[in-house]
Amino acid sequence: MPFIIEIEQEYDGRWLAEVVDLPGVLAYGPTRQEAIERVQALSLRVLADRLDHGET
């Protein structure tokens, strides 16, 4: 199941990436690509944790 990542640049120049379907999964990065990579890594950790605890 693919997840949509929303990306926006903050006023201070940082990039924010958020996975809409996973509440609370967001990450900042100094570049657009780094923010995407960080939020992808966080998404995998969150999904793995949910599976470990029997959540859907």
C-alpha positions as CSV (number, residue, x, y, z in Angstrom):
1,M,0.0,0.0,0.0
2,P,1.6,3.3,-1.1
3,F,1.6,6.2,1.3
4,I,1.3,9.8,0.2
5,I,4.1,12.2,1.5
6,E,3.2,15.8,1.7
7,I,6.1,18.2,1.6
8,E,6.4,21.9,2.2
9,Q,9.2,24.4,2.9
10,E,9.0,26.3,6.1
11,Y,9.8,30.1,6.4
12,D,13.2,29.4,7.8
13,G,14.2,27.3,4.8
14,R,13.8,23.8,6.4
15,W,11.7,21.2,4.6
16,L,8.9,19.3,6.3
17,A,7.7,15.9,5.1
18,E,4.6,14.2,6.5
19,V,2.9,10.9,5.9
20,V,-0.8,11.8,5.9
21,D,-2.1,8.3,6.6
22,L,0.2,7.8,9.6
23,P,-0.7,10.5,12.2
24,G,2.3,12.1,13.8
25,V,4.8,10.8,11.3
26,L,6.6,13.9,10.1
27,A,10.2,14.9,9.7
28,Y,12.3,18.0,9.0
29,G,15.3,18.2,6.8
30,P,17.6,20.9,5.5
31,T,16.8,19.7,2.0
32,R,13.7,18.4,0.3
33,Q,15.3,15.0,-0.3
34,E,16.6,14.6,3.2
35,A,13.2,15.4,4.7
36,I,11.7,12.7,2.4
37,E,14.3,10.1,3.4
38,R,13.9,10.9,7.1
39,V,10.1,10.5,7.0
40,Q,10.4,7.3,5.0
41,A,12.7,5.8,7.6
42,L,10.4,6.9,10.4
43,S,7.4,5.4,8.6
44,L,9.1,2.1,8.4
45,R,9.9,2.2,12.1
46,V,6.3,3.1,13.0
47,L,4.9,0.4,10.9
48,A,7.3,-2.2,12.3
49,D,6.4,-1.2,15.8
50,R,2.7,-1.5,15.1
51,L,3.2,-5.0,13.6
52,D,5.3,-6.0,16.7
53,H,2.4,-5.0,18.9
54,G,-0.4,-6.6,16.8
55,E,-1.9,-3.3,15.6
56,T,-3.4,-2.8,12.2
